[in-house]
Amino acid sequence: MSLKIKVYNKEAEKVKEIELDSDIFSQEVNEELIHQVVVAQQANTRQVIAHTKGKAEVSGGGKKPWQQKGTGRARAGSSRSPIWRGGGVTFGPSSDRNFKKKVNLKMKRKALSMVLSDKLAAERMVILDDLKFAEFKTKDFAKMIDNVEKKVLKDERRQVLVINSSKDKKTYFSGRNLSGVKVINSENINILDILNNKNLIVDEALVQSITEKYKK
């Protein structure tokens, strides 16, 4: 099965209609699967910052503080002991912790297909025929966003994710400083960015690329 969707130019004028594969762009949402993929992505990008030194990492303490017997004090082998002030920490956070979670490729693609289908169904996904710009100009990029918002989305700019099929520097640098707009290319497409942004703008080539890749 297939579904028809309008394709616009940078002036937000309809130029044609294309057919999308319903197996990819008309998926029923499975919240549990999407949640699992989101949690995995967040865990895999998590930086392990907190670290406390254990007994073996604390400096000093090579000499026995006092002799084993005859002082009347409790025996002590090293000042690095966790019970000493300035000693190592017991069961503290360590930089060698691993928070990574594994999600197979099929699950990732299925979840991404679901969120794209949801954006399409909610009329929050706009397909443009081309996202290339002749020069580095934020003014031209902002004009394109304004056209799409006013004529197609009929919404104020709040959160817009622009996904370009190619790694085009002119597109990226023209849009990166706009408030409420994030620009990525097809290599960096991910479920978290799509969910975190209200509206989605993609080019026709990206849709075709996703269809070819996911149908394999």
C-alpha positions in Angstrom: 0.0 0.0 0.0 1.0 3.6 -0.5 -0.2 7.0 0.6 0.1 10.3 -1.2 1.8 13.4 0.3 2.4 16.9 -1.0 5.9 18.1 -1.8 6.6 21.9 -1.5 9.4 24.2 -2.6 11.2 26.7 -0.4 8.3 29.2 -0.9 5.9 26.6 0.5 4.2 26.2 -2.8 3.0 22.8 -3.8 5.1 21.4 -6.7 3.9 17.8 -6.9 2.7 14.7 -5.0 4.6 11.6 -4.2 3.6 8.2 -2.9 5.0 7.0 0.4 5.3 3.4 1.5 2.6 2.8 4.1 4.8 0.0 5.7 7.2 2.7 6.7 5.3 6.0 7.0 2.0 4.6 8.3 3.1 2.6 11.3 1.0 2.1 14.4 2.8 3.6 17.4 4.2 1.2 20.0 5.1 3.4 23.0 7.0 0.6 24.8 9.4 0.1 21.8 9.9 3.9 21.4 10.6 4.3 25.1 13.1 1.5 25.0 15.0 3.0 22.0 14.9 6.5 23.6 16.3 5.2 26.9 19.1 3.3 25.0 20.0 6.4 23.0 20.2 8.6 26.2 22.2 5.9 28.0 24.7 5.5 25.1 25.4 9.3 25.0 25.7 9.6 28.8 29.1 10.9 29.9 30.5 9.3 33.1 31.8 12.3 35.0 31.5 11.5 38.7 34.5 9.7 40.1 35.8 9.1 43.6 39.2 7.6 44.4 39.3 4.2 46.0 42.0 3.0 48.5 44.4 2.1 45.7 44.1 5.5 44.0 44.7 7.8 47.0 48.2 9.2 47.2 50.4 8.5 50.2 49.9 5.9 52.8 52.9 3.7 51.9 54.2 3.6 55.4 52.5 1.8 58.3 51.2 4.7 60.6 52.5 3.0 63.7 53.7 -0.3 64.9 51.2 -3.2 65.1 51.3 -3.7 68.9 52.2 -1.9 72.1 50.8 1.6 71.3 47.3 1.0 72.8 45.7 2.2 69.6 43.8 0.1 67.0 46.1 -1.5 64.5 46.4 0.4 61.2 48.1 -0.6 58.0 47.7 2.5 55.8 46.4 6.0 56.0 44.6 5.3 52.7 42.0 3.2 54.5 38.4 4.3 53.9 37.9 4.8 57.7 40.7 7.4 57.7 40.1 11.1 56.9 41.5 11.7 53.4 41.5 8.0 52.7 39.8 6.2 49.8 36.0 6.1 49.3 34.1 2.9 49.6 31.5 2.1 46.9 31.7 5.6 45.5 31.0 6.5 41.8 33.7 5.4 39.4 34.6 6.5 35.9 34.8 2.9 34.6 31.0 2.5 34.9 29.2 1.5 31.7 25.7 2.7 31.1 25.5 1.6 27.5 22.4 -0.3 26.4 22.2 -2.4 23.2 19.2 -2.1 20.8 19.3 -4.0 17.5 19.1 -2.3 14.2 15.6 -3.6 13.4 14.2 -2.2 16.6 15.8 1.2 15.9 14.4 1.4 12.4 11.0 0.3 13.6 10.9 3.0 16.3 12.1 5.7 13.9 9.4 4.6 11.4 6.8 5.0 14.1 7.8 8.5 15.1 7.9 9.6 11.5 4.5 8.1 10.9 3.2 9.9 13.9 4.5 13.3 12.7 3.0 12.7 9.3 -0.4 11.7 10.7 -0.4 14.8 12.9 0.5 17.0 9.9 3.8 18.0 11.5 6.1 16.7 8.8 6.7 18.8 5.7 8.6 17.5 2.6 10.4 19.9 0.5 11.8 19.2 -3.0 15.2 20.6 -2.1 17.0 21.9 0.9 20.2 23.2 -0.8 21.2 26.8 -0.7 23.4 28.7 -3.1 25.3 30.6 -0.4 25.7 30.9 3.3 22.7 33.0 4.2 20.7 32.8 7.4 18.2 35.3 6.0 17.3 32.8 3.2 17.0 29.9 5.6 14.8 31.9 8.0 12.6 33.0 5.0 12.1 29.3 4.1 11.1 28.4 7.7 8.7 31.3 7.8 7.0 30.3 4.5 6.5 26.7 5.7 5.2 27.7 9.1 2.7 30.3 7.7 1.5 28.4 4.6 1.7 24.7 5.5 2.1 24.2 9.3 0.0 27.3 10.2 2.0 27.5 13.4 4.4 29.8 15.2 8.1 28.8 15.2 8.8 27.0 18.4 10.7 23.7 17.7 11.6 22.8 14.1 13.9 20.0 13.2 15.3 20.2 9.6 16.8 17.0 8.2 18.9 17.3 5.0 19.6 14.2 3.0 23.1 15.4 2.2 25.9 16.8 4.4 25.6 20.3 3.0 27.6 23.0 4.9 25.6 25.9 3.4 22.3 24.5 4.7 23.8 23.7 8.1 25.6 27.0 8.7 22.6 29.0 7.3 20.2 27.6 9.9 22.2 26.7 13.0 21.9 30.1 14.6 18.1 30.4 14.3 16.3 30.2 17.6 14.1 27.1 17.9 15.6 25.5 14.7 17.9 22.5 14.7 19.6 21.3 11.4 21.0 17.8 11.0 21.8 15.5 8.1 20.7 12.0 7.3 23.8 10.5 9.0 22.7 12.0 12.3 19.0 11.2 12.2 17.7 9.9 15.5 14.5 9.3 17.4 15.3 11.7 20.2 15.7 14.8 18.0 12.4 14.0 16.2 10.5 13.6 19.5 12.0 16.8 21.0 10.9 19.0 18.1 7.3 19.8 17.4 7.7 20.1 13.6 9.8 18.3 11.1 11.1 19.5 7.7 12.8 17.0 5.4 13.7 16.9 1.7 12.4 14.5 -0.8 15.7 12.7 -1.2 15.7 11.8 2.5 12.3 10.2 2.2 13.5 8.1 -0.8 16.7 7.1 1.0 14.8 6.0 4.1 12.3 4.0 2.0 15.1 2.2 0.1 17.1 1.4 3.2 14.2 0.2 5.3 12.7 -2.0 2.6 15.9 -4.1 2.4 
